[in-house]
């Protein structure tokens, strides 16, 4: 069952894999206003959308660069597998969730307690990201 994770997979770290999460995050916040953004004036929503989009793109880039530095053999593009891709995506998602959580927690914009806030950020980030992740992985398989 897990043998599919050992299948070769294209290494999708390129300018698109950095820009697409940022653009998607920007549009998602701007259009759907999750996590309480609907209570903010439009110019604040745009600023937060841009900031979180920048954070998402930066975290993708930093994670890949850091892993290539720490574990260059594991990150070898010629030996890249579907399992490694899933693990890399999950790592980036966790970092994005933690970053968003710490931002919301530190600026105290919610009446939720820390655990409730974390669960809310985790679930909404995971749900919204699932479509983008599936799209990006599927797109790379087609190319």
N, C-alpha and C positions, 0 to 999 in steps of 0.2 A: 504494500500500500504506500509506504513512504519512499519506495524506490524511484518514484517520479521526481522527487526532490533532487536526485542525483543526475537528472538529465541535463545536458548542456543547455545553457540559456545565454542569449546575448547580453553583454554588459552594457547597461543602458545609461551609464553616466556620461552625459554630454550636456551641451548648453540647454537643450530641451528639457532634460531631466532636472535641471536646476530651475529653469524659468517657469515651467508648467505648474509645479506646486505653488509657486508664488502668485502667478496669475490666477490660478484656480482659487486660492485662498482669498485674494483680493475680491474677485467676482462673487464668491460665496458670501462673504461678509456684506458686501455692498447690496446684493440682491435679496438674500434671505435673512440677514441680520440675526444670526443665532447668538446665543449666550448673552442675551440682554441688550444687544446693540440696537434693538428697535426702540429703546427708551432714550437714545441719544440724538442730538441734532445731527443733520445730514453731514455737515462738515467734519464733525467728530468721527462719524462712521467712516467717511472716506479716509481720514487720517489713521484710524485704527486698522482699516482694511489694508492700506498701504504698508503700515508697520508690520502687521502680522504676515502679509505676503512676503515682505522682505525677510522676516524671521524664518519662514518656511523654506525659502530658497537658500538662505544662508546656512541653515541647519543641514540641508541636503548636501551642499558643497562641503561644509566643514566635516561632516560625518565621513564622507567618502575620503577626503584628504587625510583625515586623522587615521582612519583604518588602513589606508595605503601606507602611511608612515609607520604605524604600530605593527601591522601584520601584512607586510607586502606579499608574502607567498600566498596567504589566504585570499588576498584581493587580486591575484593574478587573473587578468582578463581572459587569458587563453584557457583557463580551467574553471571558468565561471559556470555555476549551475543554478537551476531554479531554486534549490534550497538556500543557496547563498543570497540570491536575490530577495527571497521572502524574508530572510533574517535581516538583511540590510534595510529593507523597507520597514520592517517592524521596529528596528532600532531607531530609524529616523522618526517614525511615528511617536514612539515613546519620548524621544527628546522634544518633539514639538508639543506633545501633551504636557510634559513637565514645564516647559518654557511658558506656555500659555497659562497654566495653572499658577506658576509663581508670579507672573505679571498681574493676573487678576487678584491674587491673594495679596500681593504687595501694595497695589493701589487701592485695595479695599472698596471695590465697586459693586460688591454683592452682599446680600444679607445672609447668604448660605455659609454654613460652617466649612472648615477646610476639607473634611471628608466628602461632604455633599458637593462642594465646588469641584473637587478632583473628579468625582464620579461623573458629574455633568460634563466637564471638559473632555474627559476620556471618551465617554459614550458618543458625544456629538462629533468630536474630532474623528473617531474611528468610523462612524456611520458616513459622514460626509467624505472622508478620505477613501473609503472602499471603492467608490465609483471611479475616482481618479486613478487609483492604483491598478484596478482591473483594466482600465482603458490603456494606461501606459505599458503594462506588461503585454497585453494583447497586441497593441500597436507594434511593439518591438518583435513579436513573434511573426507578424505579417511582413515586416520589412526585412 
